[in-house]
Amino acid sequence: MKQNNIKLKIYKTIFYMLLIVAIVVIGMIIYKYGSNQIKNEYPLKITLINNRFWVIEGSLSKGETGGTAIIVIKKDDGQVQYINHGK
């Protein structure tokens, strides 16, 4: 039982480290995209899909219409798979 708890803590630590890497990559992309534009799309929604891809999406304030940024990053190596901004 104790060994399982240690493994779980290790997995959680790795998960959060990978999440931090994803956030750093996102930050670099956002900086290049335009930090003023993306500030209007906070909070960002981050989802892990099939334990393989981080999907980061902007959000709109209540009552606003339009598109938001979306970035898909491969979890294993941080490779950007898709980046777009809706209209």
Summary of the structure (lengths in Angstrom):
residues: 87
radius of gyration: 15.5
end to end distance: 51.8
largest distance: 51.8
contacts: 204
relative contact order: 0.15
helix: 43%
strand: 25%
